[in-house]
Amino acid sequence: MSYATKGLHHIFTHEQNFRIQCVIGFFVFLCSILLPLGTIERIVVVGLILLVLILEICNSVVEQLADILKPRLNYQVKSIKDMMAAAVLIAAIGSLGIGAYIFTPYFIEVFFK
């Protein structure tokens, strides 16, 4: 098994948020295939899914490194972890907004036609 595969396996088995984001990303990707999105829209959707997943991996890495370098109760470690979580949150909220902008016309056409 390659190092990258081992890393993906580790984060998938140990990080609940990553698993949740993978499931949500899968359903969003499925919607992007089933709905008649344009090529650019599909690229944006996939890019946003990847952005959130990559940031979640970075968040987990920074958390583990911070725990190694300083005790869990250290204020600076908590601050670093909070800032990384904020980065993931901002990416997720931004992705939700952009996704809503992209998908809303298609959902309206499919469900209210």
N, C-alpha and C positions, 0 to 999 in steps of 0.2 A: 504494500500500500504506500503510495507516495506521501510526502510530507503534507501537501495541500489537502489530500483526501483525509488524512488523519486529523488535520486541523478542522476541516468541515465536520467530520464525524464527532469530534470533541465538542465543538460549539453546539452542534445540533442535539447531542445527548445531554449536555450540561446547562444549556441556557434556554429557559422556558420562553423568554421574549423572542429569541431568534426563531424558535419553532412556531410561535404564534404569527410572527411576521412572514415566515415562509408560507404558512397556510393562507394567510390573507393575500400575499403576493401571488400565490398559485391561482386563487379565484379571480383576482384582478386580471392576471394574464389570460385566464380562460375567457373572461368577458371580452378582452381585447381581441381574441381570436373569433369568438362567436358573433360579435357585433361588427358591422361594416366600417371599422375605423380605417382612416387613411394610413399610409406608410409612416409618415412623420408622427402621427398620433401614437401608433404602436411603438415606435422607437422611443418616444418620450415616456410612455407607460413603462416599458421594460427598463429604461434608464432610471426612472424613479424607484422602481422596485429594487433594482441593484444598489442604488444609492442608500436606501434605508437599510438593506441587509449588510452592506459593507460598513456603514457607520455603526451598526449594532456589533459587528465583529470587532471593530476598532474600540468601541466602548468596553467590550469584555476584556480585550487585551490590556487596555489602560487600567482597568480595575484590578486585574491580576498583578500587573507590574507594581501598581501603587501598594497593594497588599504585601508584596514581597519587600518593597523598600521601606515602608513605614507601617506601624500598627494600624489596625482598622479604625481605631478611635481618634486618630490624629485629625485635627481640623483641616489641614491642607489636603490630606488624602480624601476626606469627605468632600471638600470643595472641588477637587479634580474630578471625582466620580460624578458629582452633581452636574458639572459643566459638560461632561461627556454625555450624560443622560439628556441634558438639555439639547445638545446637538442632534441626537437621535430624535427627540421629540419635535424639534423644529423641522427636521427633514420629513418626519411622518405627517405632521400637520400640513406642511407645504405640499407634500405629495397628495394628500387627501384633497386639498383645495384644487390642485391642478387636475387630479383625476376626476373630480366632480365637474370641473369645467369641460373636460374632454368627453366624459361619458353621459352627462345629462341630456344633451340633444338626442343621443341614440336611445337612451332609456325612455324618453318621452315619446319618441317615434314608435318604439316597440310596444310599450305598455298602454299608451293613450291614443293609439291610432284606431 
